[in-house]
Amino acid sequence: MKKGHLFFIMWVSGSGKGTLRTNLKNTKKENIEFLKSYVTREMRPGEVNGDQYWFITQDAFKTAIEHNEFLEYELVHKVAYYGTKQQDVIHWLESGKILFKEIDTKWLKQLHEKYPDFSKNYTSFFIDVPNEVFRQRFFERSPEASEEDFQNRLESAIFEREHASEYCDYILRWDNTPEEVLQEVLEIIHKHSS
């Protein structure tokens, strides 16, 4: 059986990762799998444990850190831990999947520093969006959010942009239609997994 390939997707909030995820699923490629993060934040309305995330307690997360179970992890937006378990990656790659993992550039930097030889095992791309679109989508998704909440997210977005060119293989601009972005991503998949 052919070994799978891991693709890391990085983005600015509001850049359409949910749309891209849906469009990739709708391509009917049976060998595409989305790797779920383990997270310590509260579930949002409509979320189901095990659908896009595994929701665990901070104590369980910290125990997993102590046992070196995570390939990478990070405290995101100063609120909750997110992480990827090594065993999950190994399982799906050995089963031949085209594996997608949504991360941020801090995590990718952590991988580069912690596992310098691991970079040959994955391809990474960053999806950007203009600041005005970022702001609009942030408050559409979180109307109860404060300006301080937005500034924290904006600070993260600026960091992401600054580091994307250093660590990412591809930078995609969300100036195109969702269909055009999907086509770009499918071309990247074909190039690195055929």
C-alpha positions in Angstrom: 0.0 0.0 0.0 1.2 3.5 -0.9 2.1 5.6 2.1 0.0 8.7 2.6 1.0 12.4 2.6 0.4 15.1 5.2 -0.7 18.6 4.2 -0.7 21.4 6.7 -3.2 24.2 6.1 -2.5 27.6 7.8 -4.9 30.5 7.5 -5.9 33.9 8.7 -9.3 33.8 10.5 -12.1 34.3 8.1 -10.1 33.1 5.1 -12.6 30.4 4.2 -11.1 27.3 5.7 -14.5 25.9 6.5 -15.5 26.4 2.9 -12.3 24.8 1.7 -12.9 21.8 4.0 -16.4 21.3 2.7 -15.3 21.6 -0.9 -12.5 19.1 -0.4 -14.9 16.6 1.2 -17.3 17.1 -1.8 -14.6 16.1 -4.3 -15.4 12.6 -3.2 -11.7 11.6 -2.9 -12.0 8.6 -0.6 -8.4 8.9 0.5 -8.7 12.4 2.0 -8.9 12.5 5.8 -8.9 15.5 8.1 -6.8 15.1 11.2 -8.6 16.2 14.3 -7.0 18.4 17.0 -7.3 17.7 20.7 -8.6 20.9 22.3 -9.4 22.2 25.8 -11.9 25.0 24.8 -15.6 24.6 25.4 -17.7 23.2 22.5 -19.6 25.8 20.5 -23.2 25.4 19.6 -23.6 22.7 16.9 -20.2 21.1 17.5 -20.0 17.4 18.2 -17.0 15.7 20.0 -15.1 13.7 17.4 -16.4 15.6 14.4 -13.8 18.2 13.8 -12.1 18.2 17.3 -11.6 15.9 20.3 -12.6 18.0 23.3 -10.6 17.1 26.4 -9.9 18.7 29.8 -6.8 20.7 30.5 -5.7 18.1 33.0 -5.9 15.3 30.3 -4.1 17.5 27.8 -1.3 18.3 30.3 -1.0 14.6 31.1 -0.6 13.8 27.4 2.1 16.5 27.2 4.0 14.9 30.0 3.8 11.5 28.2 5.1 13.1 24.9 2.0 12.1 23.0 1.8 15.3 20.9 3.6 15.9 17.7 2.9 19.6 18.4 0.7 21.7 20.7 0.1 25.3 21.5 -1.9 27.6 23.7 -4.0 29.4 21.2 -5.2 33.0 21.6 -4.2 32.8 25.2 -7.3 30.7 25.9 -7.2 27.0 25.1 -4.7 24.3 24.2 -4.8 22.7 20.7 -2.6 19.7 19.7 -2.0 16.9 17.3 -1.2 13.4 18.6 1.7 11.6 17.0 -0.1 8.3 16.9 -3.0 9.7 14.9 -0.6 11.0 12.2 1.2 7.7 12.0 -2.0 5.7 11.8 -3.5 7.7 8.9 -0.2 8.0 6.9 0.4 4.2 7.2 -3.1 3.6 5.9 -2.3 5.6 2.7 -4.5 8.7 3.4 -4.0 12.2 2.0 -4.1 13.8 5.4 -5.1 17.4 6.1 -4.3 19.2 9.3 -5.3 22.7 10.1 -2.6 24.4 12.2 -0.9 27.8 12.6 2.6 28.9 11.8 3.6 28.8 15.4 2.9 25.0 15.3 4.8 24.6 12.0 7.8 26.5 13.5 7.6 24.2 16.5 7.8 21.2 14.2 10.7 22.6 12.2 12.7 23.2 15.5 11.7 20.0 17.3 11.8 17.6 14.3 14.1 19.2 11.6 14.0 16.0 9.4 10.2 15.8 9.5 9.7 18.5 6.8 10.1 15.9 4.0 7.0 14.2 5.3 4.6 17.1 4.7 3.6 20.0 2.5 2.3 23.2 3.9 0.2 26.1 2.6 -1.1 29.4 4.0 -4.4 31.0 3.0 -4.6 34.8 3.5 -7.4 37.3 3.5 -7.4 41.1 3.6 -7.8 42.7 7.0 -11.2 44.3 6.3 -12.6 40.9 5.3 -11.0 39.4 8.4 -12.6 42.0 10.6 -16.0 41.6 9.0 -16.1 37.8 9.2 -14.7 37.8 12.8 -17.7 39.9 14.1 -20.2 38.0 11.9 -19.1 34.7 13.6 -18.7 36.2 17.1 -21.1 39.2 17.4 -20.7 39.1 21.2 -16.9 39.6 20.9 -15.2 42.7 22.1 -12.7 45.0 20.3 -10.1 43.5 22.6 -11.0 40.0 21.4 -10.6 41.2 17.8 -7.3 42.9 18.5 -6.0 39.6 20.0 -7.0 37.8 16.8 -5.5 40.5 14.6 -2.2 40.2 16.5 -2.2 36.5 15.8 -3.1 37.1 12.1 -0.2 39.6 11.7 2.2 37.0 13.3 0.8 34.4 10.9 1.4 36.5 7.8 4.9 37.4 8.9 6.0 33.8 9.4 4.1 32.2 6.6 6.7 32.9 3.9 9.4 31.5 6.1 7.8 28.2 6.9 5.1 27.5 4.3 5.6 25.9 0.9 2.7 27.8 -0.7 0.8 31.0 -0.1 -2.7 31.2 -1.5 -4.7 34.5 -1.6 -8.4 34.4 -0.9 -8.9 37.0 -3.7 -10.1 34.1 -5.9 -13.4 32.3 -5.8 -13.7 29.2 -3.5 -13.7 27.1 -6.6 -10.4 28.6 -7.8 -8.9 28.1 -4.4 -10.1 24.5 -4.3 -8.5 23.9 -7.8 -5.2 25.4 -6.5 -5.3 23.0 -3.5 -6.1 20.0 -5.7 -3.1 20.8 -7.9 -0.9 20.9 -4.8 -2.3 17.6 -3.7 -1.6 16.0 -7.1 1.9 17.4 -7.2 2.9 16.0 -3.8 1.0 12.8 -3.5 1.1 11.2 -6.9 
